[in-house]
């Protein structure tokens, strides 16, 4: 956990993600990334020297019209002393049962974002923390280049003026293997996705392609991420965060 927390702290300082008084909604799907994000932000409250609140929010897609079991996430939130909210939705039924989407991911992402933004506002949050990490940034960069012919990525910090919400991605400097190792060693609970499209997406293909190319051309993934920072693409920066003296020293 210590390595992940260190990388999260560095990203928060580098991109000025959190300010005193923030009430942050953490989108917790139950996957490894969101669970690690939640645990990391909860632990960082002890070390950051910034007074902020966390609310964990899970959207229940209710695939097949059935409620999901998030009791393990509730236990984790109780241990972390974090407020936990499960918001039932009809996303699963609309996409797979009613519309029968052949390419469901785009519509699902839009509906998911809208529901999460609404839930954050309903619970008086001014920021939303998302579990995107280092590998996600590289994959998004490649997908935009291959699929749309443009250079771009998501931003480490994004302000949504229409909702008056700021999206932050505190794990953007953490590689996926660090997150996986943290979840495993800390025995954090995972709720497996019931989505019928899980594991067969364009992102999964891109992830596997980058993994293969990185083996053939060692360091490719790091060079791609470095290009994002050196080019200052979509808010990424090659500048180091300011040095902050630990409050406990």
Buried (B, 14 or more C-beta within 10 A) or exposed (E): BEEBBBBBBBBBBBBEBBEEEBBBBBBBBBBBBBBBBBBBBBBBBEEBEBEBBBBBBBBBBBBEEEEBEBEBBBEBBEEBEBEBBBBEBBBBBBBBEEEEBEEBBEBBEEBBBEBBBEBBBEBEBBBBBBBBBBBBBBBBBBBBBEEEEEEBBBBBBBEEEEBEBBBBBBBBBBBBEBBEBBBEEEEBBBBEBBBEBEEEBBBEEBBEBBEEBBEEEEEBBEEBBEBBEEEEBBBBBEEEBEEEEEEEE
